[in-house]
C-alpha cells in the first residue's frame, strides 16, 4: 500500500525511538495512528515492525512536541485523501 513509503518517512522525519521497550510518547502514538490506517491487522502489525526497524535514534523534546501537535490532525481520512501534511509527512516519489 502507498502508506509503506509514508511509514519510512515518518520514522525518518521524527526519528522514532520505538525500538526501545516502553517507549510510548507522542511520536510512537503518531506512528501507531499511521499504521492503524492499513486495511487489516496483518498489515498494521507489519507497518509497526517496519517503523521499529528504522527507528534508531532518540527523539528530541521538539520532535515530541511536533508529534503531539500532529496527533490532532493525523487521521486515516486525511491520509485517504492524500493530506499527508496532516501527519507531518510528504509523499515520496515512486
Secondary structure, 3 states (H helix, E strand, C coil): CCHHHHHHHHHHHHCCCCCCCCCCCHHHHHHHHHHCCCCCHHHHHHHHHHHHHHCCCCCCHHHHHHHHHHCCCCCHHHHHCCCHHHHCCCCCCC
